[in-house]
Amino acid sequence: MKPILVILAAGIGNRYGGLKQMDKVGPSDETIVDYSIFDAVRAGFGKVVFVIRRTIEKDFKEVYVSRLKDKLDLDYVFQELEDIPAGLVLPPERIKPWGTCQAVLVAQPKVEGPFAAINADDFYGGQAFEIMADFLKTADHDDVLYALVGYKLSSTLSEHGSVARGVCEVDEEGILKSIVERLDVERTTKGIIFRDEKGREIFLSGQETVSMNFWGFTPAFFEFLRKEFELFVRENIRELKAELFIPLTVNKLLKSGQARVRVLDCGEKWFGVTYKEDKPQVMEEIRKLVRSGKYPSPLWR
């Protein structure tokens, strides 16, 4: 079976000021997602599942379904904040869904085999999809060896504000030992820093391997994910901004010895649109790739 690509596209885009997952950045009005799907198909992925919100279904269909439905196996599911364990009552003030773990979990009915999960607003590069596809093609349905595409921290920062990054500790065999979410990571005149829970500045070298949320899993992951998500929501039902992220759940798996994660070094240049001001640079990077012949224009002929 060909691997499946799950695209996490239900984000609200508060810092960006709009729907990043449908913003046009290519020379023929392509989105970042278009390039991810193009690279995935070339690498051997056989199906794409979008995770979206119901409120953007109409716009989503106009942008993607209309032009891709005849080119690949395309499906979508909804991530809504109301999708929580029975018996719990949502605070009326909550407006956001419950994070990337919930996003992956709602895709389960559409995922029949090994799959990758990616963000909709990150440009990962063709080689990243190739090495992930190669990994997933040899994975069994019940394997508990997963994968993560790793990037160098210094090449993943925005020039227009701070970002959150999953900083990885990797052993000599390329196996992930731990991953810690660092908030407010940014490049300053003093160097690359992040701020801890007490607001103290901690320096990073920039050579650290970080996660940009390009994960490879087998269906065995869903059972653990469901238990963790239900526990998290029950404990945080009154927290209006609480979200469960994939790195936190994976780190728990690692510490308990229930799974292993291989870090795949692709050597690709990452870029993305955390802030509106990032868009011109992303557009120029894509134009360079088109001029070099890596992508056709228009992308979908």
Secondary structure, DSSP 8 states (H G I E B T S, - for coil): ---EEEEE-----TTTTS-GGG---STTS--HHHHHHHHHHHHT--EEEEEE-GGGHHHHIIIIIHHHTTTSEEEEEE--TT---TT----TT--S---HHHHHHHTGGG--S-EEEEESSEE--HHHHHHHHHHHHT--TT--EEEEEEEEGGGS--TTS-EEEEEEEE-TTSBEEEEEEEEEEEEETTEEEEE-TT--EEEE-S--EEEEEEEEE-THHHHHHHHHHHHHHHHHTT-TT----HHHHHHHHHHHTS-EEEEEE-----EE-SSGGGHHHHHHHHHHHHHTTSS-SSS--
